[in-house]
Amino acid sequence: MSILYLDIGNSHIKLAQKKGIEWEIIYKASNGSSKNISEVIKEFPNTELIVISSVRRDILNKLLEDLHFVDVKVLTTTLIDRVNLDYKSPETLGMDRFLTCYGAISATDNDVICIDAGTACTVDWITNEGIYRGGIIMPGLKLFYKAIDNEFPELPSVEYHLPHNWPGKTTAESVQWGTGGAFIMAIDGFIRKYLEHIDTEADLFITGGDSLYLMENLQSSLNVHHRPYLLFDGMEKFWKDQENIT
């Protein structure tokens, strides 16, 4: 069966296909400027199924109207066995958070702390038994910088890297520590908090648009994995597991 995987995020739509063991992004656009995704999918006439993960109900509903010519499967939290959810409000849980974790545990025998550094940044925990324990949602890296630019126009705009000096010796360095530094230190603190509760070995998985920034600046004693397509790994694994159940 030829399957395409569609990720509808907060800011972007990404369409991917699996080629061997590698993922290929065949279409990416911002939610506000994307062309009709149905026309893109028609360029792949052998497609039999579209598997979708979405955090935007408005965009999903519109797309479902357009995708009448192909089978569609939307992955939602209602499909998760409740024994695998240690979460008090599963109806509000973003399925992408669960799926990134689900993709990670297929690559390790340990518990996983999973960071998805996108428009929003999530830091979640899933056990090696596949039980999702919850997590945090915080502004993504770019929102830290936008807050400074929007609210403090007299402060200088700065590049996205951390100074070698500590503390900042110029106003620009001080802004860099207060934006990128705050982002890194917050995540580092969350990881340390998780490790107080994890009584087994744990791996750290990092994905998302700002994952390389984290890889460069985050210091961790854990085994760190950089997986740019972790959500698609989770979508594929979850869909295949669902097929085996049914």
Secondary structure, DSSP 4 states (H G I P E B T S, - for coil): --EEEEEE-SSEEEEEEEETTEEEEEEEEETTT---HHHHHTT-TT--EEEEEES-HHHHHHHHHH-TTSEEEE--GGGS-GGGB--S-GGGS-HHHHHHHHHHHTT-SSEEEEEEESSEEEEEEE-TTS-EEEEEEEE-HHHHHHHHHHH-TTSPP--SS--SSSS-SSHHHHHHIIIIIHHHHHHHHHHHHHHTT--S-EEEEEESTTHHHHHHH---SSEEEE-TTHHHHHHHHHHHHHHHH-
